[in-house]
């Protein structure tokens, strides 16, 4: 049994992201995986980092991550980043010195040492833009940032990133194909 900590970040229960979430959970349970869901909007997660230490919610999420094998994120990409609530979650929960530290080389130079090694990350993101625009004009910014700037920094190198493009403009058949990709991804966890 694989333990999955699922961070969900969409406000609308009728969104395609919600369909991804439900498909993910249903498929995971079919394979006897345990899903620990955090719905950031429903839980009214406070994304504001004010420089103070971690609150009880952050400490709880960290404990649940320590007990999981996989961290999964389901969210839309808005303005080439996750929604602010998810970005705030990353800033507060996957923060140093808990998720990573820096090993000093000399002066102000060092390199990150991740503390979440051995875990996997699975990311599902929806885009309103077509794939061509994201890859060509925007150089895959969201993908690179989440993989390298978040999970690699935390020591996670086994990362699956699935992107669904032009979601508001595709037909139902294409959306069902997207959900099949979600199922196949869960089957490989």
Protein Blocks (a to p, Z undefined) as FASTA:
>chain_A
ZZdddddddfbfkbmklmmmmmmmmmmmmnopacddddfklnopafbdghiacdfklmmm
mmmmmmpmbdcdddddeehiacfklmmmmmmmmpcfklpccddfbhjbccdddfkghiac
ddddddfbdfklmmmmnoommmmmmmmmmmmmnopabdcddddehklmmcfklmmmmmmm
mmmmmmmZZ
